[in-house]
Amino acid sequence: MRNSPKSSDSSASQIDRFIRAKIPIFSGITKGQLTMEINTKTYQTPNGLVEGVQAKWSGFNILLVTGPKGFLACPAIDVEACERYGVAAAIVESTPDNPIGTLERFGNRKVTKANAKAKALGIEKGMNVTDAFALIA
């Protein structure tokens, strides 16, 4: 295993070495002709940090921004199903003609749908996504 500590190292050194191992934020996973990328972005809000994640395949992306209280996502996610698990979730505007596309563009969108748990946090249809970020932080 790459980045594995040597067996002669003390436990503390092994843990320290493992924690400091360089873990790529971008990773390309290839199988045959299929390629997938994972990208992340941290957003600062008045209430703390939230983390964006993008899973990207050729011609299709799944994007979401998550915080301790819930998450905002592209329309590929079923927010009503998430509510059955007790999770606050909202959908961000995106269409095939005008997709979110990147985490950099995510914050320039509006909320189009929120489940009851998200509404209880104050997230509403038509809200700027950056305002909603603060409510999930």
C-alpha positions in Angstrom: 0.0 0.0 0.0 1.3 3.4 -1.0 1.9 5.7 2.1 2.0 2.7 4.4 4.2 3.2 7.5 7.1 0.8 8.0 6.5 -1.8 10.6 9.6 -0.6 12.6 8.0 2.8 13.2 6.4 3.5 16.6 2.6 3.7 16.6 2.7 7.5 17.0 5.0 7.9 14.0 2.8 5.6 12.0 -0.2 7.7 12.7 1.6 10.9 12.1 3.0 9.7 8.8 -0.4 8.5 7.7 -2.2 11.7 8.6 0.4 13.7 6.7 0.1 11.5 3.6 -0.8 13.5 0.5 -4.3 12.6 -0.5 -5.3 14.1 -3.9 -8.5 16.2 -4.0 -8.8 15.3 -7.7 -8.8 11.7 -8.7 -9.4 10.1 -12.0 -10.9 6.6 -12.0 -10.8 4.8 -15.3 -12.3 1.5 -16.3 -12.3 0.8 -20.0 -13.6 3.9 -21.7 -15.4 5.3 -18.6 -13.7 8.1 -16.7 -14.9 9.7 -13.5 -13.5 12.7 -11.6 -14.1 13.8 -8.1 -13.7 17.5 -7.2 -14.2 19.3 -3.9 -14.6 22.9 -2.9 -14.9 24.5 0.6 -17.2 27.5 1.0 -17.0 29.9 3.9 -20.4 31.1 5.4 -21.2 33.4 8.3 -22.1 30.2 10.2 -19.1 28.1 9.3 -17.8 25.9 6.5 -19.7 23.8 4.0 -18.1 21.4 1.6 -19.0 20.9 -2.1 -18.5 17.6 -3.9 -18.7 17.0 -7.7 -18.7 13.5 -9.2 -18.1 14.1 -13.0 -18.5 11.7 -15.8 -18.4 12.5 -19.5 -21.6 14.5 -20.2 -23.0 14.2 -16.6 -22.3 15.6 -13.1 -23.7 15.1 -9.7 -23.0 18.1 -7.5 -23.9 18.7 -3.8 -22.8 21.0 -1.0 -23.1 19.6 2.4 -23.0 20.9 6.0 -23.7 19.5 9.4 -27.4 20.4 9.1 -28.2 19.2 5.6 -27.3 19.6 1.9 -28.1 21.3 -1.4 -27.8 19.3 -4.6 -28.4 19.1 -8.3 -31.8 17.7 -9.5 -30.4 14.2 -9.7 -31.0 13.8 -6.0 -34.5 12.9 -4.6 -34.9 15.3 -1.6 -38.2 13.6 -0.5 -36.4 10.3 -0.2 -33.7 12.1 1.9 -36.3 13.4 4.2 -37.5 9.8 5.0 -34.0 9.4 6.4 -34.3 12.6 8.5 -32.0 14.7 6.3 -32.6 18.3 5.3 -32.1 18.6 1.5 -32.9 21.1 -1.2 -32.5 21.2 -5.0 -30.5 23.8 -6.9 -31.6 25.0 -10.3 -30.0 23.1 -13.2 -31.2 21.9 -16.6 -29.6 20.1 -19.5 -29.6 23.5 -21.3 -28.2 25.4 -18.3 -26.5 22.9 -16.0 -24.7 23.9 -12.8 -21.6 22.2 -14.4 -19.0 23.2 -11.7 -18.7 23.9 -8.0 -17.6 27.4 -8.9 -21.1 28.0 -10.5 -23.0 26.3 -7.7 -23.2 29.4 -5.6 -24.7 31.5 -8.4 -27.9 29.5 -8.5 -31.3 29.6 -6.7 -33.1 26.9 -4.7 -35.9 25.3 -6.7 -37.2 22.8 -4.1 -36.7 22.0 -0.4 -38.0 19.2 1.7 -39.8 19.9 5.0 -36.6 19.4 7.0 -34.8 22.0 4.8 -37.8 24.4 5.1 -37.6 24.1 8.9 -34.0 25.4 8.6 -35.3 28.4 6.6 -34.4 27.2 3.2 -37.1 28.3 0.6 -37.8 28.0 -3.1 -36.2 31.0 -4.9 -33.6 31.6 -2.2 -30.0 32.4 -3.3 -27.9 29.3 -2.8 -25.2 31.2 -0.9 -27.8 32.2 1.7 -28.9 28.6 2.0 -25.2 27.5 2.5 -25.2 29.4 5.8 -28.4 27.6 6.9 -26.8 24.1 6.5 -23.5 25.1 8.1 
